[in-house]
Amino acid sequence: MELIKLNLEIPYEKAGAEKPESAAQLVCYLQQPQNMPVPRPAVVICPGGGYRYTSSRESESIAMQYLAAGMQAFVLYYNCAPAVFPCALLELAKSVSIVRSHATEWNIDPEKILVAGFSAGGHLAASLGCFWNQSFVYEPLGLLAEDIRPNGNILCYPVITSGEFAHRGSFNELCRGLDQEKYLKLTSLEKQAGTQNPPTFIWHTNEDQAVPVENSFLYTAALRKAKVPVEFHMYAHGWHGLSLANEETKCDKDGELPKVQSWMGLSITWIKDLGREY
């Protein structure tokens, strides 16, 4: 495996945003070409953390699972508070463009570049799914919409809505200091999903009290209305932030749930079926 760390250069000011104090970083976990005779899918991972930080439990451990499944994996450590919308979205868009521009070198199928996200990172991943074709995202980066288009989304207990079932902390950080009426509506993604969205895999737990499962219900319904292929799994038990739900990623004695662990294998099968199924 080759490990590459890239600090992202983003012209935030062109999007009317203040430049964060630190650079976002894209960490690339790459299998050597001789071990991959055909181009493989790539997964760009956005850890959660309520737009306050990026969780270490939802980063490298996830990348290793996709790497072991024969994919190239990437983790984006995006800027959080005090950075606000659309800073992280620009960073994710740039990351996807980097992966796509290196597709030949890194033995990646440019039509199988997926973005996965956890909790607030799920909101970020879904935001790119909703907004990749919007000029306020690609034009400041000097890119084309097709350069930043995700071919799929994998959303793990995602923050979606700013409405009744919102995770208020995430939206407080994301929209701090902005026009609340405008940006809370813009970033409530069940209102933005449409035919532009890529095929989407979602999982959540019924017992999640931090980010209620209604977030995933609302987004799934919006994707279905737009006739976007969506696969949704709801597990009966488990709290928020389970990550892999195994010994490696648990943060207390209740964080190891064998049934919930199945989501990773399901998502890998889903990725491999993209293009055949749709």
KEVO-104722 format. One line per 10 residues: number of its first residue (from 1); their letters; for each residue x, y, z of C-alpha. Coordinates in pm, whole numbers, plus 50000, padded with zeros to 5 digits. Each point is the difference from the previous one (the first is absolute). Last residue first. Layout:
N
NUM> A> X,Y,Z  ...;
END
This chain:
278
278> YERGLDKIWT> 47142,50060,48720  50076,49649,50117  50308,49930,49792  50144,50350,50022  50018,49987,50377  49994,49637,50117  50353,50013,50144  49904,50304,50205  49690,49828,50140  50202,49692,50092;
268> ISLGMWSQVK> 50245,50222,50189  49713,50183,50170  49845,49674,50117  50333,49880,50135  50039,50323,50198  49642,49998,50126  50035,49650,50147  50168,50136,50313  49654,50106,50117  49913,49636,50077;
258> PLEGDKDCKT> 50323,49942,50192  49950,50300,50233  50310,50119,50185  49946,50352,50133  49824,49910,50323  50320,49946,50202  50127,50348,49915  50186,50183,49722  49965,49728,49738  50212,50035,49686;
248> EENALSLGHW> 50234,49700,50011  49772,49765,50194  49720,50037,49746  49712,50233,49916  50183,50110,49682  49915,50366,50072  49752,49986,50289  49948,50376,50014  49644,50010,50131  49857,49723,50214;
238> GHAYMHFEVP> 49911,49648,49900  49695,49778,49958  49734,49944,49734  50226,50038,49698  49869,50199,49704  50139,49928,49656  49931,50223,49698  50090,49939,49636  49933,50288,49762  49975,50029,49621;
228> VKAKRLAATY> 49894,50359,49914  49640,50018,49877  49967,50363,50116  49720,49898,50238  50214,49708,50115  50287,50239,50077  49771,50225,50205  49855,49702,50189  50348,49869,50081  50100,50344,50123;
218> LFSNEVPVAQ> 49699,50032,50231  50038,49648,50138  50374,50053,50053  49945,50308,50213  49702,49826,50164  50261,49764,50149  50058,50261,50269  50350,50149,50023  50090,50002,50371  49729,49756,50112;
208> DENTHWIFTP> 50096,49711,49772  49781,49708,50113  49867,49915,49652  50352,49969,49865  50118,50142,49668  50122,49884,49662  50002,50164,49660  50123,49900,49653  49949,50256,49722  49995,50003,49620;
198> PNQTGAQKEL> 50109,50349,49888  49795,50317,50050  49930,50222,49700  49641,49874,49978  49918,50172,50325  50103,50056,50361  49993,50362,50115  49706,50008,50244  50104,49673,50170  50336,50173,50023;
188> STLKLYKEQD> 49924,50266,50255  50317,50196,49914  49824,50257,49781  49713,50050,50245  50235,50052,50295  50206,50225,49774  49734,50247,49894  49807,50041,50324  50318,50002,50207  50191,50265,49804;
178> LGRCLENFSG> 50350,49895,50108  50181,50058,50329  50002,49630,50091  49854,49792,49716  50210,49683,50028  50057,50027,50375  49636,50055,50098  49895,49751,49732  50206,49723,50156  49891,50084,50355;
168> RHAFEGSTIV> 49633,50002,49906  49987,49636,49894  49674,50058,49821  49681,49795,50034  49755,50290,49975  50183,50182,49722  50368,50042,49918  49996,49663,49827  50275,49766,49885  50248,49886,50267;
158> PYCLINGNPR> 50101,49654,49890  49991,49671,50192  50248,49862,49741  49958,50136,49649  50170,49830,49706  49965,50219,49693  50063,49907,49638  50158,50115,49676  50112,50328,50158  50024,50293,49757;
148> IDEALLGLPE> 50295,50231,50064  50160,50004,49654  49664,49971,49826  49897,50339,50141  50301,50163,49838  50287,50144,50201  50150,50340,50080  49946,49935,50370  49776,50307,50039  49796,49866,49704;
138> YVFSQNWFCG> 49936,49652,50139  49799,50070,50314  49806,50323,49935  49942,49871,49646  49768,49721,50117  50041,49660,49835  50171,49840,50302  49727,50136,50231  49781,49707,50107  50255,49719,50004;
128> LSAALHGGAS> 50257,50246,50135  49763,50079,50283  49944,49629,50060  50370,49956,50081  49997,50303,50230  49684,49887,50177  50153,49656,50039  50306,50168,50150  49757,50153,50249  49901,49639,50089;
118> FGAVLIKEPD> 50242,49780,49804  50089,50051,49636  50085,49805,49687  50079,50151,49661  50030,49774,49697  50222,50007,49694  49884,49722,49768  49987,50167,49658  50368,50099,50016  50094,49632,50052;
108> INWETAHSRV> 50317,50032,50204  50347,49865,49924  50182,50270,50199  50182,50147,49700  49699,49961,49770  49753,50148,50246  50226,50286,50109  49768,50275,49867  49699,49819,50151  50157,49980,50345;
98> ISVSKALELL> 50099,50366,49986  49653,50104,49882  49841,49806,50286  50227,50179,50247  49919,50342,49855  49629,49934,50047  50066,49888,50358  50196,50315,50078  49734,50222,49840  49735,49829,50213;
88> ACPFVAPACN> 50211,50050,50312  50019,50376,49938  49636,50050,49890  49880,50049,50273  50191,50094,50316  50355,49985,50135  50013,50073,50376  49926,49716,50016  50098,49714,49768  50253,49974,49720;
78> YYLVFAQMGA> 50016,49669,49819  50213,49699,50085  49918,49806,49685  50078,49628,50011  50076,49812,49679  49968,49636,49895  50091,49805,49689  49791,49685,49972  50079,49630,50021  49784,49905,50298;
68> ALYQMAISES> 50302,50035,50232  50024,50366,49894  49632,50048,50079  50048,49864,50350  50325,50190,50053  49830,50329,49910  49738,49946,50270  50265,49950,50268  50184,50305,49866  49708,50238,50048;
58> ERSSTYRYGG> 49687,49949,50205  50150,49935,50345  50246,50291,49961  49702,50237,49988  50035,50325,49809  49933,50309,50212  49725,50256,50071  49788,49936,49688  49800,49761,50221  50287,49754,50012;
48> GPCIVVAPRP> 49970,49769,49704  50268,49860,49771  49984,50067,49624  50130,49704,49798  50090,50012,49630  49943,49652,49852  50166,49890,49677  49885,49720,49772  50263,49791,49822  50172,50003,49661;
38> VPMNQPQQLY> 50111,49649,49895  50318,49806,50080  50010,50124,50361  50292,49852,50194  50251,50125,49742  49843,50347,50033  50101,50031,50368  49711,50052,50238  49950,50359,50103  49891,50157,50326;
28> CVLQAASEPK> 49977,50374,49929  49971,50259,50279  49831,50322,49888  50081,50291,50229  49815,50325,50061  50232,50292,50051  49998,50193,50325  49887,50349,50103  49687,49986,49788  49964,50244,49708;
18> EAGAKEYPIE> 49684,50210,50030  49730,49914,49751  49865,50201,49706  50043,49707,49763  50297,50167,49833  50137,50065,50350  50024,49627,50066  50262,49951,49727  50089,49647,50122  50348,49849,50024;
8> LNLKILEM> 49969,49654,50149  50279,49842,50202  50068,49655,49856  50114,49700,50202  50104,49690,49808  50018,49645,50142  50101,49716,49769  49888,49647,50079;
END
